[in-house]
Amino acid sequence: MEKAVAIKNAMRAFKRVEATNRATGVDGMRIEELRPCLKEHWLMVEALVTRAYGPAPVRRVEISKPTGGARLLGCPPQ
């Protein structure tokens, strides 16, 4: 993971993608949208690599079953 998101490797990969000017990716993002997206989310990528990122705790709710008993439902915070 560290090698994949190392700044040199990431910039080299970005330039190759930008140079090929191909169709959208599987997420539908166009090349013109990629640079602003990377700038906006780069700190989150670094946090994942350094293990500084921690997801918010999931809110748990019990839901009653029609046959009796209950099951847990996890609701991620927004």
C-alpha positions as CSV (number, residue, x, y, z in Angstrom):
1,M,0.0,0.0,0.0
2,E,2.8,2.4,0.9
3,K,4.4,1.9,-2.6
4,A,1.1,2.3,-4.4
5,V,0.3,5.7,-2.9
6,A,3.8,7.0,-2.5
7,I,3.7,10.6,-3.9
8,K,6.2,9.8,-6.7
9,N,4.4,6.7,-7.9
10,A,1.0,8.4,-7.6
11,M,2.1,11.4,-9.6
12,R,3.7,9.2,-12.3
13,A,0.5,7.1,-12.5
14,F,-1.6,10.3,-12.7
15,K,0.4,11.7,-15.5
16,R,0.1,8.5,-17.5
17,V,-3.6,8.5,-17.0
18,E,-3.8,12.2,-18.0
19,A,-1.6,11.6,-21.1
20,T,-3.7,8.7,-22.4
21,N,-6.9,10.9,-22.2
22,R,-9.1,7.8,-22.4
23,A,-12.7,7.2,-21.5
24,T,-14.1,7.4,-18.0
25,G,-13.2,4.8,-15.3
26,V,-15.5,2.3,-13.7
27,D,-16.6,5.1,-11.3
28,G,-17.6,7.3,-14.2
29,M,-15.1,10.0,-13.3
30,R,-13.6,12.0,-16.3
31,I,-10.0,12.8,-16.4
32,E,-10.8,16.5,-15.9
33,E,-12.4,15.7,-12.6
34,L,-9.4,13.5,-11.4
35,R,-6.9,16.2,-10.4
36,P,-9.4,18.2,-8.1
37,C,-10.6,14.9,-6.6
38,L,-7.0,13.9,-5.8
39,K,-6.2,17.2,-4.2
40,E,-9.3,17.0,-2.1
41,H,-8.8,13.5,-0.8
42,W,-5.0,13.1,-0.7
43,L,-4.9,13.7,3.1
44,M,-7.3,10.8,3.6
45,V,-5.1,8.5,1.5
46,E,-2.1,9.5,3.6
47,A,-4.0,8.8,6.8
48,L,-4.9,5.3,5.5
49,V,-1.2,4.6,4.8
50,T,0.0,5.9,8.2
51,R,-2.9,4.2,9.9
52,A,-4.0,7.5,11.4
53,Y,-7.5,7.1,9.9
54,G,-10.2,5.7,12.1
55,P,-13.7,5.1,10.9
56,A,-16.5,6.6,13.0
57,P,-18.3,4.1,15.3
58,V,-21.4,2.4,13.9
59,R,-24.7,3.1,15.6
60,R,-26.4,-0.2,16.6
61,V,-30.1,-0.6,16.7
62,E,-32.1,-3.7,17.6
63,I,-35.0,-4.6,15.3
64,S,-37.7,-6.9,16.4
65,K,-38.3,-10.0,14.3
66,P,-41.8,-11.1,13.5
67,T,-41.1,-14.5,14.9
68,G,-39.8,-13.2,18.1
69,G,-36.3,-12.1,19.2
70,A,-34.3,-9.3,17.7
71,R,-31.5,-8.7,15.3
72,L,-28.9,-5.9,15.3
73,L,-28.8,-3.3,12.5
74,G,-25.7,-1.2,12.1
75,C,-26.2,2.4,10.9
76,P,-23.0,4.2,9.8
77,P,-22.9,7.9,10.9
78,Q,-23.4,10.5,8.2
